[in-house]
Amino acid sequence: MDMTYRSKCIVSLGSMFVLSFAVSAYAQSLPEGQGKAEFQRICGNCHSVSMATSQRMTQAQWTDVVNDMVSRGAQGSQQDLDNVTSYLATHFGQGAPPAASAMPAAAPAVAKESPLSDEEVTKALGLIKANGCLSCHRVGGTGSYVAPDLSDVGASYSAEQIRAALVSPNKDVAPQHRSIRLVTKDGKTVTGRILNQDGFSVQIIDSSSELRSFLKANLREFTIITTNPMPAYADKMSAEDMNGLVQYLSSLKGLGNP
């Protein structure tokens, strides 16, 4: 059975997003303690700095979350994973106060070290459109949801990381950004970005930006695509254009964007 959801909000997409939120909340100012390094190394590779959370869970609940992330591709020794779970339970456990440095009472306006002119913004948006970026990515409310939204990419990655991703993209896609190809029992093929799955169902956002849920029992094929389809842009634009695009993307921080 194929159910299409047109709601703009996803009420619950499982523990994958719980851990994502926790990483985001403390990525810039993590409390010290055993397990911090493992937490950054194992979890920080996939989850970006984009929002804060007041999520608090018990040790058992955090154990379930970490085990769920391992099933989705997170890697580490058992000791490393135990340290991560202990760290989360200590600093994100029930009854633990929110860290003041991680969650200010009021979100400040984004400070721009090098404000972009209207001409620079227009040129960068032209490059994004001309190179087909919006067929996969979304920028400022325009584009597709199949690949990561770039509207706050500057808050999550440095200019050097953004340039590296454009010049020489990773061959593999991080687990939370992987695409999926489904074939229903009646022969219909659906592609999109996987949001969540369990033993019985899978939820995706398809190539038309529709949120959809499928029962696995009604699928003939189920393929998660781990290879990165993004091309390298090192030879597709001039050094000047590349610099301008990197500068623009670095300025996108989700608040006060140009």
Phi, psi and omega in degrees: 000129182255116181248123181259128181250128180257003179296147179278352183239146173252113186296314181210126178238021171089183188290344177303319183278333176300311181291324178300316180295318182297318178298315182299320186299322188245012186297328184269340184213068182286137175293148180287154177153162178298131181104348180299312182298317179295321178299314179295317185289315185279318186266326185291341180292336186250335188252136186258164177277106182215341181202166178243160183218155175252019183301131176226130184223161178281168178302317180296319180293319178293326176299317178297319180296313181296317178299322179296319179293325177297321179294342180263000175125353177296140186235142178173161178290165180298323178295319178299316181293323177296321179295321178297314180299315179297319180296315180296317181295326180287315187260344178235021182282167178297130181092349179286133181287151176292145179283126184298324182289338184269339187219083181296153182300322179228133182289122180283159176293148181286127177273134180255117181291323180227086182304139179269143176282163177301324180295319180293320178295314180300318180295318180295318178296325176296321178294320179298316180290315183297329182266009174072020183296327184285352176287343178238317185262169178234136179225118176057040177087004179236138176118197186255158177261003185297318177253172182304142175290130182263008186294341177229028185298330180291340177277344185253332186226149178282167178300323180294319179293320179295317179298316180299320180294330178280317184285317183216081183299148175300146180288330181252152180261139177301146186310319185283354180248009185287147177272167181218146177236121182243143172234119181283167181297337178269010172092005180279135179257132180231131176239154179175197181252129183286133179255316182195156175204157172222196183291346186243334186215168176220139178244134182223166165247119190277180184294348176260011179067028176262138174278126185223149179232137181232140170280130183296333179295340181260013180251140176269326179224147181214104185233120175269127184264115184262344181281145183274119181279354184291128179281163175277138184253012182303321183254009183259350178211159181289165179298323179296315179295320179298316179298318180294320180292317178298318179297319180293311181298325179294335181277350182276108184233018174080346181215124181073027179296152177293000000 
